[in-house]
């Protein structure tokens, strides 16, 4: 059964961040685009490290949750 666009817009993906990705980001005060940002778990960690993160998600619910950790959040609707 396929997931509908409406279901995607309301889905929330949340975790503690992705250590494999986070460990690859080196440097100071980087500007990062997080494509598929979920609820902003990686952005939360990256912001704590002094980076500026913008994000793209399909879910308006996720966008609301990640706003505190992002410079800008874009919601892409199909």
Secondary structure as UniProt FT lines:
FT   HELIX           5..10
FT   HELIX           19..22
FT   TURN            23..24
FT   STRAND          31..35
FT   TURN            38..39
FT   HELIX           41..48
FT   TURN            49..50
FT   STRAND          52..57
FT   HELIX           60..66
FT   HELIX           67..69
FT   STRAND          73..75
//
